[in-house]
Amino acid sequence: MQLNLTRPICFFDLETTGTNVAKDRIVEISILKVSPGGKEEKTTWLVNPEMPIPDEAYQVHGISNEKVAQAPTFKELAKEVHAMIKGCDLGGYNSDRFDIPLLAEEMLRADVDFDMKQTVSVDVQTIFHKMEKRTLEAAYKFYCDKDLTDAHSAEADTIATYEVLKSQLDRYPELENDIKKLSEFTMRRKSADFAGFIGYDKDGDEIITFGKHKGKKVAVVLEQEPGYFGWVLNADFPLYTKKVLTQIKLRKLNNKLA
């Protein structure tokens, strides 16, 4: 089944130095852009992470320090990557919890204002886990009857993810062929930031989702404990989380001045 698109969607996958969204870096990124009408555009970049690639990461994706030594840094690629995904929805495998948050961090470090306010995302892993409970390799075999022989290559994983989603739509008639509906289906928990440190309550207000202030409204915490804002900015939180918290603080100040 072909995707029913009203605007382009970019399926993408990252290979990285590790799994810490705030600290680790991209070593490979592959994007498959699918436009309404079915046109496909594919690009893959090797990336110099400007840090050593740990052996445990190398054992997963096979990308060595030597392989990326002459590759451009993400800062050098950021505008090109952003131009490809701008105005598009996003799709991936475990992308909501890892790839999108880490991509956002890299964009912000490169001074590119990456935002998802007008973008929806479809996490194919969530559809798979809700329906069958498997890995990407098993999903590819189960839905497409193909072996993923080059697993943990960003390009192979990206293409497999796209093919799996199309096959999922063929297999499950109850899944609506609409990117926004699929995004809603794959959403685990709505959050204001990608990492999930700032969520929403039943009134739609931002709340803290961790620590001693868990469940409290962000605006109330900032009012009652002014030092909390500075602590978050200086602590090891993702840049996008800090950006969202700053936006909330500025909004609160503007409301006072209005």
URCOR-V316745 format. One record per backbone hydrogen bond with DSSP energy under -0.5 kcal/mol. CO is the residue of the C=O (numbers start at 1). NH is the residue of the N-H. If there is no record, write none. Layout:
CO;NH
CO;NH
This chain:
3;5
4;179
8;89
9;11
9;34
10;91
11;32
13;30
15;27
15;28
19;21
20;24
25;17
27;47
28;15
29;45
30;13
31;33
31;43
32;11
32;34
33;35
33;41
34;9
35;38
39;35
41;33
43;31
45;29
47;49
48;74
52;54
54;57
54;58
55;59
56;60
57;60
57;61
58;62
62;64
64;68
65;69
66;69
68;71
72;48
73;77
74;78
77;80
77;81
78;82
79;83
80;84
81;85
82;86
85;88
89;10
90;122
91;12
92;94
92;124
92;125
94;98
94;99
95;100
95;101
98;102
99;103
100;104
101;105
102;106
103;107
104;108
105;109
106;110
107;112
108;111
111;113
112;114
116;119
120;90
121;123
122;92
122;124
123;126
123;127
124;128
125;129
126;130
127;131
128;132
128;133
135;139
136;140
137;141
138;142
139;143
139;144
140;144
140;146
141;145
147;149
148;151
150;153
152;154
153;157
154;158
155;159
156;160
157;161
158;162
159;163
160;164
161;165
162;166
163;167
164;168
165;169
166;170
167;171
168;172
171;173
172;175
174;176
176;178
178;182
179;183
180;184
181;185
182;186
183;187
190;200
193;196
197;199
197;209
198;192
198;193
199;207
201;204
205;201
206;218
207;199
208;215
210;213
211;214
213;216
216;208
217;221
218;222
219;223
220;224
221;225
225;228
226;229
226;230
227;231
228;232
229;233
230;234
231;235
232;235
235;237
238;242
239;243
240;244
241;245
242;246
243;247
244;248
245;249
246;250
247;251
248;252
249;253
250;254
251;255
252;256
253;257
254;258
